[in-house]
Amino acid sequence: KGTCIIMETVLAVVIGFFVVTAAPVLLSFFTKSKTVIEIGRQISLEIAPFYWTFIISEILSSALRAENYVMISTITNLLGICVFRIIWVYFMASSGIAHLLYCYPVSYVITSTIVFIYFCWRQPRIFKKMAK
């Protein structure tokens, strides 16, 4: 129980570490501009270390979809990712790129928290339904 979340989290942390450490090399495949590479490196430093927080949402949303609770998974991701980010960008646009990039980890945490709460609330009912 929880093996998938552990495996995915470890993989996300490893990939995040790789992306952060190898960002200049990876970005140099696409551009030779030092300025663009530096901006890309900063973006990877802001986003990659926190991607593991989104794993909970992805796994539990997939489990809910598999149990035919598609709408809650869709609505949660739509609100937590899309709508939240649009609102964030609207209010933080003048604050600079770093503040804009914070919307990624914040939206990951918000979405994962909402899905986790719903899953914990709904899961006992799902198990009862499957037992019948």
ROMI-736073 format. One record per residue (C-alpha): z, y, x. Coordinates in Angstrom, 2 decimals, padded with zeros to 5 digits. Layout:
<sites>
+---------+---------+---------+
:       Z :       Y :       X :
+---------+---------+---------+
:       Z :       Y :       X :
...
+---------+---------+---------+
</sites>
This chain:
<sites>
+---------+---------+---------+
:       Z :       Y :       X :
+---------+---------+---------+
:  000.00 :  000.00 :  000.00 :
: -001.04 :  003.34 :  001.48 :
: -003.11 :  001.69 :  004.20 :
: -006.25 :  003.58 :  003.26 :
: -004.49 :  006.94 :  003.43 :
: -003.02 :  006.10 :  006.84 :
: -006.37 :  004.90 :  008.23 :
: -008.25 :  007.92 :  006.87 :
: -005.61 :  010.35 :  008.14 :
: -005.66 :  008.86 :  011.63 :
: -009.46 :  008.97 :  011.65 :
: -009.49 :  012.58 :  010.41 :
: -007.00 :  013.61 :  013.10 :
: -009.05 :  011.89 :  015.82 :
: -012.32 :  013.41 :  014.61 :
: -010.65 :  016.82 :  014.21 :
: -009.35 :  016.62 :  017.78 :
: -012.82 :  015.63 :  019.00 :
: -014.50 :  018.48 :  017.11 :
: -012.02 :  021.03 :  018.45 :
: -012.25 :  019.86 :  022.06 :
: -016.00 :  019.25 :  022.07 :
: -017.01 :  022.24 :  019.93 :
: -018.77 :  024.19 :  022.72 :
: -020.80 :  021.15 :  023.75 :
: -021.65 :  020.19 :  020.17 :
: -022.62 :  023.76 :  019.28 :
: -024.81 :  024.08 :  022.37 :
: -027.15 :  021.49 :  020.80 :
: -028.01 :  024.09 :  018.16 :
: -027.92 :  027.37 :  020.07 :
: -027.72 :  028.76 :  023.58 :
: -026.10 :  032.02 :  022.49 :
: -022.61 :  032.29 :  024.01 :
: -021.53 :  034.57 :  021.16 :
: -022.58 :  032.08 :  018.48 :
: -020.93 :  029.22 :  020.37 :
: -017.68 :  031.20 :  020.62 :
: -017.73 :  032.01 :  016.90 :
: -018.43 :  028.34 :  016.11 :
: -015.58 :  027.30 :  018.38 :
: -013.22 :  029.66 :  016.54 :
: -014.37 :  028.28 :  013.20 :
: -013.78 :  024.71 :  014.36 :
: -010.30 :  025.70 :  015.58 :
: -009.47 :  027.09 :  012.14 :
: -010.84 :  024.22 :  010.04 :
: -010.93 :  020.91 :  011.95 :
: -007.19 :  020.50 :  012.66 :
: -006.41 :  020.72 :  008.95 :
: -009.08 :  018.44 :  007.53 :
: -006.60 :  015.57 :  007.36 :
: -004.82 :  017.40 :  004.53 :
: -007.86 :  016.86 :  002.32 :
: -007.76 :  013.08 :  002.80 :
: -005.10 :  012.62 :  000.10 :
: -007.29 :  014.38 : -002.44 :
: -010.37 :  012.38 : -001.51 :
: -008.68 :  008.98 : -001.67 :
: -006.64 :  009.58 : -004.82 :
: -009.59 :  011.25 : -006.58 :
: -011.71 :  008.22 : -005.73 :
: -009.01 :  005.91 : -007.09 :
: -008.83 :  007.95 : -010.30 :
: -012.62 :  007.86 : -010.66 :
: -012.58 :  004.10 : -010.13 :
: -010.00 :  003.83 : -012.92 :
: -012.30 :  005.86 : -015.19 :
: -010.37 :  009.14 : -014.94 :
: -013.44 :  011.02 : -013.80 :
: -012.90 :  014.36 : -015.53 :
: -009.48 :  015.10 : -014.04 :
: -010.78 :  014.35 : -010.57 :
: -013.82 :  016.56 : -011.12 :
: -011.89 :  019.45 : -012.66 :
: -009.21 :  019.34 : -009.97 :
: -011.75 :  019.47 : -007.17 :
: -013.80 :  022.12 : -008.92 :
: -010.78 :  024.38 : -009.40 :
: -009.02 :  023.61 : -006.12 :
: -012.07 :  023.85 : -003.92 :
: -014.78 :  025.95 : -005.56 :
: -012.94 :  028.40 : -007.81 :
: -010.04 :  028.92 : -005.41 :
: -012.40 :  029.63 : -002.50 :
: -014.46 :  032.10 : -004.52 :
: -011.30 :  033.97 : -005.50 :
: -010.03 :  033.85 : -001.91 :
: -013.29 :  035.21 : -000.51 :
: -013.37 :  037.96 : -003.12 :
: -009.93 :  039.23 : -002.13 :
: -010.07 :  038.52 :  001.61 :
: -013.66 :  039.53 :  002.45 :
: -012.59 :  042.74 :  004.15 :
: -009.87 :  041.03 :  006.21 :
: -012.19 :  039.41 :  008.72 :
: -013.58 :  035.96 :  009.43 :
: -010.23 :  034.41 :  010.43 :
: -008.67 :  035.22 :  007.06 :
: -011.74 :  033.92 :  005.27 :
: -011.51 :  030.63 :  007.14 :
: -007.92 :  030.08 :  006.05 :
: -009.27 :  029.31 :  002.59 :
: -010.32 :  025.86 :  003.83 :
: -006.92 :  024.45 :  004.82 :
: -005.19 :  026.27 :  001.96 :
: -007.66 :  024.85 : -000.59 :
: -007.28 :  021.38 :  000.96 :
: -003.50 :  021.52 :  000.52 :
: -003.67 :  022.93 : -003.01 :
: -006.21 :  020.34 : -004.17 :
: -004.41 :  017.44 : -002.51 :
: -001.09 :  018.51 : -004.02 :
: -002.51 :  018.76 : -007.53 :
: -004.28 :  015.40 : -007.28 :
: -001.18 :  013.77 : -005.80 :
:  001.05 :  015.06 : -008.60 :
: -001.41 :  013.95 : -011.28 :
: -001.89 :  010.55 : -009.63 :
:  001.88 :  009.92 : -009.41 :
:  002.27 :  010.95 : -013.05 :
: -000.70 :  008.92 : -014.28 :
: -000.48 :  005.84 : -012.08 :
:  002.26 :  003.97 : -014.04 :
:  000.11 :  004.26 : -017.17 :
: -002.92 :  003.00 : -015.30 :
: -001.05 : -000.09 : -014.05 :
:  000.21 : -000.84 : -017.59 :
: -003.31 : -000.50 : -018.95 :
: -004.69 : -002.84 : -016.29 :
: -001.98 : -005.45 : -016.97 :
: -003.08 : -005.87 : -020.61 :
+---------+---------+---------+
</sites>
